[in-house]
Amino acid sequence: MTAAAASSEPSPARAALEVNNIEVVYDHVVLVLKGVSLAVPEGSIVALLGANGAGKTTTLKAISNLLHAERGEVTKGSITFYGEEVHRLSPNELVRRGCIQVMEGRHCFAHLTVEENLLTGAFTRKDGRAAIQRDLEMVYAYFPRLKERRKSLAGYTSGGEQQMCAIGRALMARPRLILLDEPSMGLAPQLVEEIFAIVERLNKEEKVTFFVAEQNTSLALRHASYGYILENGRVVLDGEAASLRENEDVKEFYLGLSGSGRKSFRDIKSYKRRKRWL
């Protein structure tokens, strides 16, 4: 290859987030994550997939340093955010660096209005009221329903509106990376599609990187560029989203599709034996 040809090739995106062989223990006894390693390139949408209890939420909380509130800790490995080790920082220090988690379950301040909830996301900023107002209008442009309900108490809005409010509040902090935990939980399919479409727009238009933990494998792989599958606290498979969608075992075990038709309980032994591919 000539030097000219080499220089014309696009350089790979730098990693916004790198998780290197981490282990997480709760109560000094329960080992939940076992040697998890993954990377989230800058400007991408990466999906963290797996069944309930696989360790997805624990992984996100390890990254955002929220484990100590639940008597958990990272006992091995490292977590770097744009090349800086951050697993010993406090959660608010990580927020100031631009890594924001949107918690599972649409945590909003129920007694505050939608707009007051959004403005709480800007409490760490020091760039002035005008800049905050511009970003508030940007959030309303992506979530017009929030603008309609901006004076309503968040506790009296729908589940979909609360999820939009939680994402909008994260955007008000001017994030470089958003950790999005189970955005589809408890929402109607149409609303989930709408939220994921907005996430994809934010990624393309605002250059926000997303790391999304999601049980809905089919949906997540349609919008992500890369995916990791967790089982029992371990990464058992990863790859480009398109290749994961076409993987026969992923289709069968996670998408509910099988070329041989519906499985019966008699296939359980075969299922466990084949899981060794993971």
N, C-alpha and C positions, 0 to 999 in steps of 0.2 A: 504494500500500500504506500502510495506517495504521501509526502508531508501535506500536500494540498488537500488530498482526499481525506486524510486523517483530521485535518483542521475543520473540514466541512461537516463532520459528524457531530450531532448534538451531544453536549456533555451531559452525563447523568445528573439528575436532580440530587442536591445534597439532602441528607437526612434531617428532617425536622426533629424526629424522635427516634432513639435507639434504645431498646430494652435488651440487655445482655445477660442471659442465663440467670434470671432472678428466681429466688425462692421466697415464698411468703408463708409465715407461720402465725397462727392465731393462738393467743393465750399460752405462748411458749411451748405448745404441744402439737396443735393441729397443722399439718403441712398441707397447704391449699394449692399453691403454685409450685411446680417442680421443674426448674430449669427452663423457664419461658424466655425465648429470644424472638425479637421481631423488630422491624424498622418501618417507619412511616416517612416516605419522601416528601419534601416540601412541595406544596401545591397539589397534593393528591387526595383522593378519598380511599382509605384503607378500611376493610371490614374485618372485625373480629367476631367469628361465628362459633356457634356451639349451642348445645341444649342448656336448659335451665340447670344451674349448679355446676357448669363446666369450669367456671373461674373467670368469666368475662368481666363482671363488675369488680372483682378483686383486682384484676389486672389494671383496670382504669384507676381504681383508688390507689393502687401502688404508684402509678405514674403521677397522680395529682397529690400524693402525700396525705391522703385522708384515712389511712389505715389505723393510725394511732387512736383515733376516736372509737374504733371498734376492737381495740386490744390486739391489733395485728401489726406486723413489721416485716420489712424486707430484710432477710437474714443472709442473703447471698446475692452476688451479681451487682450490676450497675444500671442506672437509667440516665441517659443523657438527652438534653434538649438543646438542639443546635450546638452540639459539641461540648456542652457544659454539664458535668454531673450534678443532678438536681434531687436525688432521692433523699438527701438529708435537709433540704430546704423546707421551710414552713409552707403550708398551702398558699398563704397570701403572698409570699415572695415569688412563688411559681406563677400566680396570677399576674403579678406585675411584669413578669417576663413574657407573658402572652400565652400561657397554657391554661385553658379554662375547661372545666368539666361541667357538662349538663347532666345532672343526676337522673337516675332512673326514677320514674314516678312523678315527673313534672312538678318538682318542688318550687312553688311560688309562695310569696308572702300573701296569704289569703286576705288579710285585713287591709292591704294596700291596693290602690288602683293598678290597672295594667300599666299605665304610664309611670307610676311611682316604682313599680317593680322593674321596669326597663331602666330607669335612672339609677337604681341601686347598682346596676352593673358597671356604672361609670365612676364608682366611688374612689377608685385608685388613680384616676386620671388627673393630670395637672395641666391640661392644654387649653383650659378655658371653657366658658359656657357656650360660646358660639360653635366651637368644634363639637361639643356634646350634642347641641341641638341639631347640627347637620347629620350626625350619626343617628339621632333619634328619627329624623325624617327618612334616612336610608332604611332603617328597620321597618318603618311604616310602609315604605315602598315595596319591600319584599313581603311583608305581612299586612296587607290592607285591612284584614279583619281586626287586627290589633288597633288600628287607628279608629275604627268604628267603635271599639269597646274600650278606648283608652281611659275613660272616666269611670268604668265599671270596676267594682271590687274583683280582684283576681279570683277569689274564692267562689264567686258566683258565675264564672265563665265556664265554658265547656272544656272537656279534656283536651280536645284539639287546640283550642285557644290557649290553654295553659301550657301546652307543649311549645307552641309558637312563642309564647311569652318567655319561656325558659331559654329558648334558643336566641331570641332577640336580646334578652338580658346579657347573655354571653357575648353577643356581638358588640354591645355597648362598651365592653372592656377592650375593644380593638385587639382581638385575639390573633395570634399567629397559628395556633392549633386549638381546635375544639375537640374534646373527648365527649362523644355523644353516646349515652348509655340507654339502650333499648327504646329508641324513639317511637316504635310502633306499639308499645305495650298498652293494651286497653283502648286502642283507637280503631275507628271504623276503617276498613281498607281504603276507601276513597280519600280520607284525611291523611292516611299514612303515605299514599302515593303523592299527595300534594306536598307534604312536608319533605319527602325525599327529593322531589323535583326542585324545591326551594334550596335545599342543601346543595344540590348539584349546581344550581345557578350561583350560589354564594361562592362555591369553590372556583367556578370559572370566571366570574365577574369581579369578585372581591379578593380572589387569591387566598381564601382561607383554607387551610389544610384541615381535614376531618379524619378522625379515627373513631369508627362507629362500631359499638358492640351491639349485636343484633341476633335474635333467634330466627327471624324470618330470613333464611339463607337465600331463597330465590330473589326476594326483593333487594337485599343488600348487594348481591352479586350483579344485579342489573345496573346499579349506580356506582359501585366501587370499581377501582382499577386493579386492586390486588386484595387478596383475602388470606386470613389465617383461621384455621379451625382448631378449636380447643376441645379437649376431652379430658376430664378428670385432672385438670390443672396442668396439662401438657399441650404444647403445640404438636398436633399430629399430622397436619398437612398444611401447605401454603402454596400459593402460586397466583398467576394472573387470573383475574376474575373470569375471563372467557374460558380459560382452560379448566378452571374448577367447575364451571357450569356444564362442561362437556364430559367431565370425569364420571365414568359409570358408577363408581362406588359412592361418590358424592351425590349423584342423582338418586341412588337407591337409599342411602342412609340419612341424607339430609334434605333432599328435595321431594322424597316420596315417590320417585319415579323408578320404574324397573322394566327392562325389556322383557322379562319373563313373567310379568303380571304381578298380582297381589301376593304378598308373602304370608305364610301361615306360621303358627307357633312351632311347627315341626322344623322350621328353618333356623331356629335360634342357635343351635350348635354351629351350623354353617356360618351364620352371621358372626358369631364370636371368633370363629376361626379366621374368617376373611378380614376381620378388623385388624389383623396383624399387618395389613398394608399401611396402617396409620403410623 
